[in-house]
Amino acid sequence: MKKRIIDFIKKNIITILVITAIIFEVILYVFTPHIEKTIVHICTLTVVSITTLYLLLNGNKDFKKDLFLLVFIIGLLVRTIYIFKTSIYERQHDVQNLFEKGHLDYIYTLFTTHRLPTTNIWQFYHPPLWHFIGALWLWINKLFKIELFISLEGLQILSLLLSLFTIIIANSICIKLKIKDKYRYIVDLFFATHLSLVILSGSVNNDCLLLFLEMLTILVLINFNENENWKNTIYLAIVTGLCVMTKISGAVMAIPIMYIFIKKFIYYLNENKDKLKIYINKIIAFGLISLTIGLWYQVRNLILFGTTAVPEPSDWLYVGNHSIISRFFTINIHELFNYANTDSNYNLPSFIIISSLFGEFTFDRVYMLRYILISLNLILIFISMLFMIKYIIKDRKNIVINILIITWLSFIISAYIFNYKYPYACSMDFRYITICLLPGVVIIYYELQKIKNKFLNIFIQLLSYLFIISSILFTIVF
């Protein structure tokens, strides 16, 4: 009997993990207001126990085969633990309540009136893709007669799923790069457990959808570079347009796209002029489709309200009274080792680095973990930038890495431009450039597999696992 049970578990371990995760999600969705936080620790203990049992019962071959699914489930459970502790009114950005023109009101307006807002004040200036999806979610919940407050809390499940899909996309890009399995799984674990992605998974604004679409754009762009057929052209145009239809900053993705377009144009111009006209037609089609999808809401606002401007934040967030050098070209050590504080912080580099872990939020009971995470984060950022410089100087031959680095540079520069144009503490948040996490992480393990120094290689891997474990512990105990 015991052997049968063990054999059954060995054969169906992934199914058991998936069902366990689904059960947790159902509990989260239906009973969130009534669950004690101790349930979180029970969930954590369960997944650790199942994982340990899995490792004991399976050989290396089977473990390697199923490891990505296991990482995916870990990502799901870490996010579920976070959402257990976070309502739609906690650790949010511009969400507010149902009647204050924030993101929640935007979704509720679409749900109740079945039409776009009649004003573009405050968060209503945003393009409506995320809010359309949220309104559809509420409508489906209404069909099943689920109470409104539960349906609203359930909006976090949409962000959770989008955040999980980033793990799949990151894994797919690593496969495109032929990154060795042991390094690829570290990248997967980063995207499964990184605090900025965990926090986004509980958000009710459009940031998580934007990140998902930006990462999807990169993956589709890689496919387009491999084969610029009409299918990939139209797919790239639609996904790019949806980026901008989610948030105007999604337009920055046009820069890596233009890199590939120009590179291919030069190739056809010099090597194959017969196909140049067809290629130009594809670029024109891309522009027509992506611009139509991406900019229709801005055109509507311009016609109806005479403006598409971003609303000015509150005066107390203003940081323009500090010098350009102190804001942009130094690193404030005091700000770097504390939580990002919109009341007093003004240094952009330190704010980006800290908010890349904790957002603009303060967490209790995790003082030691906070400093460990900040220290590890700084070291890994330094390593990532060194590897980028090394690649740019010595290599520059891998198109996928080129796309990633151009994306990283484009968004870093856009962060500086954005904060210069809007000199407010809230415009320094890493959430505007979360896509930088993808090239920042991938470049480490792409270059690491080339390093022959065993000590350095193991040391960087060890730092990575310490960061991942610390992120998981932070999520559990904060």
N, C-alpha and C positions, 0 to 999 in steps of 0.2 A: 504493500500500500504506500509506504513512504517513498519507494523508488518511483512508483507511478506519479506521485505528486511532484517529485523533483523533475522527472522527465517532462511532465506537462508544463511546469514552470519554465524549464529550459527551452522548450519548443515554442512557447507562447509569451515569452517575457516582454517583447515589445508591445504586443496586444494588451497585456496586463498594465503596462506603463501608460499606454494611451487611454485605456478605460479609467484608470485611476485619475489621470489628469482631467478627463471629461467630468468625472464625478465631482472633483474639486471645483471645476468651473460652474457646474449646476448649483452646488452649495453656495458658491460665491454669489451667483446671480439671484437666487431666490431668497436666501436667508441672510445676506450681508448685514442688515441692520440689527440682527439678533445674535450674531456669533461673537463669542469671546475671543480675545487675541490668542489665548492658549491653543486654539485650533490651528493657528499658523504654525506653531511648533510641532504639533502632531503631524501636520502635512509635511513639514521638513523632515521629521524623523522617519516618516513613511517612505519618502523618496530616497533618503540615505540608506534605509534598510533594504529596499528593493534593489538599489544600485549595487550595494555590497553583495547581496545574494546573487545578483547577476554575474558579478565578477568572479565569485567563487564557483559558480556552476558552469561557466563557459570558458573554453580555451581561448587562446589569443586570436585564433583565426575567426571564430564566431564573434568575438568582442569587436575586432576591427571592422567586421562587416556591418555591424549594427551601431557603431559608435555615434554616427551622425544623428541617428534617431534618438539615442540616449541624450546627446547634447541638446537636441531640440526640446525634449521633455523637461530637461533641467531648466532651460530658458522659460518654458511655459510655467513651471512651478515657481520659479523665482518671481516672475511677474505676478502670478496669482497671490503669492505671499504679500507682495507690495500692495496690490489692490485691496486685499483684505483690510489693510490698515488705512486706506486712502479713499475718502469719498470724492464725489465730483466737485466739492467745494473746498478741498484741501490741496495744497501744492499745485495750483492751477495758474494759468495766465489768461487774464481778461475774460474769464468765464462768467463770473457774477451769478445772478439769479435769472429767473424767467422774464424779468421786466426791466432790465438795465442796459439793453443794447449791447450785451456781451455775446460771446459765442453760444452760450446756452439759449439766450433769448433769440438769437439768429436761427438756430435749429428749431426752436419751438414756434417761431413765426412761420417758417416754411411748413411745419407740420400742421398748424392750426388754420392758416389762411390759404395754403396751397399756391402761394405766389411769392415772388421776390419781395424783399423789404421796400417800403416806399420812401426810405431815406438811406443815406450812406454815412450817417454819423457813427462815430466810434468804431466798433468792430464790424459794423455792417458794410464798411468799405471793402472788406475782404471778398475775393471771388468765392463762389458758393459751393464748390464741389463737395468739400467735407460736410457742409451743412445740409446739402441734399441727401447725402448718405445717412447722416444722423436723423433727418426727418423721416426717411424711409424706414430706418430702424424703429422709430417710435410708432410708425403706422403699422408695421408688422406686429409689434407688441400689442397694439390696440386690437388687432384681429384676434389675438389669443386672450384678450381681456386681462392683460397684465396691468397692474396699477401703474400710474404715471411715474411715481417716485422711484419704483423699481426699474421701469423702462429707462429713466434718465440715468440712474446709476449704471445700468447695463451698457450705456454708451462707451464705458471704459473697455468693454469686451472688444469693441471695434478697434480701438487703439492697441489693445493687447495683441490682437491677431495681426495687425499691420506691423507691429514691432517684431513679432515672431517671424514674419515673412522676410525681414531683413537678414535673419540668420541664413535662410535658404539662398537669398541672393548673394550674400557674402561668400557662402560655400561654393556657389556656381562660378563666381568670378575667380576664386582660388583654383578651381578645376580648369578654367580657361587658361590660367597662368601656369598650370602643371606644378603647383606647389605640392611638395611631398606631404603625405597623409599626416605625419606627426605634427607638422607645422600648420597644415590646413585646419586640423582640429583645434589648435590653439586659437586661430582666428574665429572659428565657430563658437568656441567658449567665450571669447571676448564679446561677441555679439549676443550671446545667450545671457550674459550676466552683467554687462557694463551698466553702471548706475544711470548714466544719462538715458540709455534705452529703456531701462526699467521704469524710470520716472516718466518718460514719454508714454509708456504703456498704460499709465493711469490718467493721462491727460484727456481733456474733452475739447481741446481746440484743434487746429488744423496742422500742427507741427508734425505729428507722427505720420499722417498721410503724406505730407510733403516729403519727409525723409524716405519713405517707402518708394514713392514715385521717382525721386532723384536717383536712388540706387537702381531702380528698375530701368531708368533712362540709360544709366551707364552700361548695364548688362545688354540692353537692346542696341546701344551704340557699338559695343564690342561685336555683336552679331552682325550689325550693318557693315562694319569694317571688314569682316570676314566674307560677307556676301551682300553687296548693295542691291539686291533684287527689289522689285516693287513691294513685295510683302514686308520686308524689313524696313523699307523706306516709310511706308504708311504706318507701320507699327511704331516706329521711332517718332514720327510726327504726332501721332495720337498721344503717346505717353508724355512727350515733351509738352504738348498743349495742356494736358491734364495737370502737369506740374504747375504751370502758370495759373490754371483755373483753380488750383488749391491755394496758392499764395504767390504774390507777385515776385518774390525773391527767387522763385523757381526758374525765372528767366536767366539766371546766371548759368544754368546748364547749357545755354546756347554757346558758351565759350569752348568747352571741350568738343561739342558737336561741330562747331566751325573749324576746329583744328583738323578733324577727320575729313570734313568736306573739302577744305583747301588742299590737304595732302593728296586726296584722291583726284581732285581737279588737276593738280600739277602733274600727277602720274599720267592721266589720260591726255593731257595737253602735249606731253613729251613723248609718250610711248604708244598711245592708241587713240588717235584723233577721230577715228571712225565711230567710237562709242562716246565721244565727248558730248555730243548733242543729247543723247539719251540720258547721260548723267546729269546734265544741266536741267533737263526736264524733271528729273527726280528731285533735284534741289528745289526747283520752283514749286513742285507739288508738296514737298515737305513744308515749305514756307507758308503756302496757302492753308494747308490743313492745321498746322501747329498754331499759327497766328489767329486763325478763326476760333479755334477751341480756347486758346489761352487768353485772348484779349477782348472777347465780346462783352464781358461784364464791365471792363474798364470803359469801353466805348459807350455802353448803356449809361453808366454813371456820368460820363462826360456830357452826354446828351440831356439827361434828366436833371442833373444837379450842377453841371458846369464845372465839376472838379473830380479828380480821382486821388486827391492828396491823402497821404497818411496823416491821421490826426496827431496833433502835438501832445506829448505826455504832460503830466503834471509838473509844475515848476520845481517841486521839491526833488525831482529826479535829475535836474539840470546839472551837468558837469562841465559846461563850457567855460566856466570861470577859472578852470585849471589850465596850465600851459599845454600846448601841443606836445612838447617833449615829455612832460610828466604823464600825459595821458596815453601816448602812443609808442614812445621809443625808449621807455625804461620799464623795469619790472619792480613793482612795489612789493618787497618781501613781507611786510606786515599784512598786506591784503592777501598775499599768496597763501599764507598758512592759516587763514580764517575763512569762514563761510562768506560767499559773495553777498555784499550788503549794499542794497540800492540806496540806502540813506547816506552812506559816506564814501563808498568806493568810487574811484574815477579812473583807475589805471586799466586800460583795455586788455593788455596781455595777461595780467594776473586774474582779471575777472573772467576771461575766456577759459583759462586753465582751471580755475576753481569751479566755475559753473559747468564745465565739462564733466564734473563728477556729481555735484550736488544741486545743480541749477541755482536758483536764487533763494534757496530754502535753507533753513537751519534745522538740524536734527539733534535730538537729545540722546544721552546715554552712550555715545559712541566716540568719546574724545580720543582714545588711543587709536581706534580704527581710522578716524578721520586723518590723523597725522600720517599713519602708515599709507593710506590710500593716496594722499597728496604727494608724499615722497616717491612712492612707486610710479605714480602718474607722471611726475616731473622727469624721472629717469627714463621712462619709456618714451616720452615725448622727445627728449634729447636724443635718444637712440634713433627714433624714427626720422628726425630731421637730419642726423648724420648720414643715415642710409640714403635719404633722398639726395643729399648733396653728393655722396659717393656715386650714386646711380647717374645723376646728371653729368658729372665730370667724366666718368669712365665708360658709361654704357649708352644709354638713350636709344636702345635698339628695340625694346619691347613696346609695342603700340599700346597694349593694355595698361602697362605701368605709366606710359606717357599720358594716357587719358586720365588716370587717377591723380597723377601729380599736377596736371593742368587744372583739374577740378579743385584740388586742395588749394593751389595758389589763387585761383579765381575767387573762391569763397573767403579766403583769408583777406585778400585785397578788398573784397566787397564789404567785409566786416569793418575795416578801417574807414572806407568811404561812407558806409551807413552811419557809423558813429560820429564821423566828422560832420555829416549833413544833419544828423539828429543827435546832438550832444547830450544824451540822457543816459542814466545808469542802466535803464531797462534795455537799451539798444545794444548793450555790450554782451548780452547773454549768448552762451554757446549754442542755444537751441536754434538760432538763426543759421548756424553753419554746422549742424550735427553731421552732415554728409562728410565733413573732413575726417571723421572717425574712420571711414572706410579706407581711404588711401593711407592714413596715418598708421593703421594697424597692418594692412596688407603688405606695405613696403618693408616692414620689419622682417616678416617671415619669408618674403620673397628673397630678400638679401641674406637672411640668416642661413638659408640652405646652401649658400655659396661659401660660407665661412668655414675654413678648415680647422681653425683653432678650437679644439674641443672644450677647453675651459671657458672661453668666451661664449661659445654656443650654448653650453649647459647653463651658464650664468644668466644669459638673457631669457632662456626658457624658464628657469627658476623664478626670475622676477615676474614673468608673465603669469605663472601659476599662482604666485603669492598675490598678485593683483586680482586675479579671478576669484580666489578663495576669500580674500578680504572683501570683495564686492558682494559675494554671497552672504557672508557673515553680517555685513553692514545691513543688507536688506532684511535679514532675519531679526536683528536685535535693535534696530533704531526705534 
